[in-house]
Amino acid sequence: MFVQTVYESRITGNFGPLVLLALQKSAVVRNRELGITSFLYHDTERIFQVVEGDSDVLTSTMGRIQASNLHTDIKARAMLRCEERSFAHWYFGATHAQDPHFLRVYRALKKPPFFKLDVVDAVQILQMVARKKRRAVKMDQFSIKVRNFNKNKEPRALLAVP
Ligand SMILES: Cc1cc2nc3c(=O)[nH]c(=O)nc-3n(C[C@H](O)[C@H](O)[C@H](O)COP(=O)(O)O)c2cc1C
């Protein structure tokens, strides 16, 4: 049995790609050690994050998240026990209002602005975005493999003409 916590908060200063990358770097390592999975959405003003794991480690993780001065006004939107994680493949996944994967999902659904959604809808939409991102990563890995495979082939010009 896992616990899933969903909160939203207000960004205090700069929450650009570099800040997120630094956060991601440390959070991925810690979340992996603790068995926490998580997915985050942000626009220029607010953050929405789903954090899931065993209840004791979740409490300490939420304490760390609350202590950060990158955001303030942290409000719990939901806390529920669940058999399965919603973001089992993500130690610290993230998307944002201008992310093409997010926009593609969101435009197709014709929903109100993200922070006006009820929490179930919001989590489901992030799951769709997460699935799209995973598929894109798999395709990238596949094309790298194909490219490497082709590199191992003898260049055509060097093949002996029969
Ligand atoms: C939006 C946000 C999400 C975070 N998510 C996680 C997380 O998933 N796991 C974790 O261990 N810490 C998380 N943290 C905490 C940071 O890894 C780090 O402990 C914190 O930012 C350090 O505080 P500082 O920014 O005030 O120096 C998060 C912090 C923020 C602001």
The ligand as a MOL file (V3000), in Angstrom:
LIG
                    3D

  0  0  0     0  0            999 V3000
M  V30 BEGIN CTAB
M  V30 COUNTS 31 33 0 0 0
M  V30 BEGIN ATOM
M  V30 1 C 9.1400 21.8490 -6.3790 0
M  V30 2 C 10.0390 21.0240 -5.4950 0
M  V30 3 C 9.9840 19.6520 -5.5940 0
M  V30 4 C 10.7990 18.8520 -4.7910 0
M  V30 5 N 10.7190 17.5080 -4.9050 0
M  V30 6 C 11.4930 16.7350 -4.1390 0
M  V30 7 C 11.4270 15.3290 -4.2460 0
M  V30 8 O 10.6730 14.7660 -5.0490 0
M  V30 9 N 12.2270 14.5990 -3.4340 0
M  V30 10 C 13.0830 15.1720 -2.5090 0
M  V30 11 O 13.7640 14.4610 -1.7950 0
M  V30 12 N 13.1570 16.5100 -2.4010 0
M  V30 13 C 12.3980 17.2980 -3.1780 0
M  V30 14 N 12.4860 18.6630 -3.0600 0
M  V30 15 C 13.4280 19.2440 -2.0910 0
M  V30 16 C 14.7650 19.5530 -2.7550 0
M  V30 17 O 15.3430 18.3790 -3.2920 0
M  V30 18 C 15.7630 20.1680 -1.7780 0
M  V30 19 O 15.8430 19.4280 -0.6180 0
M  V30 20 C 15.3560 21.5390 -1.4480 0
M  V30 21 O 15.0530 22.2580 -2.6430 0
M  V30 22 C 16.5160 22.2340 -0.7430 0
M  V30 23 O 16.0210 23.4040 -0.2130 0
M  V30 24 P 16.4800 24.8390 -0.8080 0
M  V30 25 O 15.9590 24.8930 -2.2110 0
M  V30 26 O 15.8110 25.8100 0.1000 0
M  V30 27 O 17.9970 24.8460 -0.7160 0
M  V30 28 C 11.6860 19.4680 -3.8540 0
M  V30 29 C 11.7390 20.8720 -3.7750 0
M  V30 30 C 10.9300 21.6340 -4.5730 0
M  V30 31 C 10.9830 23.1240 -4.4920 0
M  V30 END ATOM
M  V30 BEGIN BOND
M  V30 1 1 1 2
M  V30 2 1 2 3
M  V30 3 2 2 30
M  V30 4 2 3 4
M  V30 5 1 4 5
M  V30 6 1 4 28
M  V30 7 2 5 6
M  V30 8 1 6 7
M  V30 9 1 6 13
M  V30 10 2 7 8
M  V30 11 1 7 9
M  V30 12 1 9 10
M  V30 13 2 10 11
M  V30 14 1 10 12
M  V30 15 2 12 13
M  V30 16 1 13 14
M  V30 17 1 14 15
M  V30 18 1 14 28
M  V30 19 1 15 16
M  V30 20 1 16 17
M  V30 21 1 16 18
M  V30 22 1 18 19
M  V30 23 1 18 20
M  V30 24 1 20 21
M  V30 25 1 20 22
M  V30 26 1 22 23
M  V30 27 1 23 24
M  V30 28 2 24 25
M  V30 29 1 24 26
M  V30 30 1 24 27
M  V30 31 2 28 29
M  V30 32 1 29 30
M  V30 33 1 30 31
M  V30 END BOND
M  V30 END CTAB
M  END
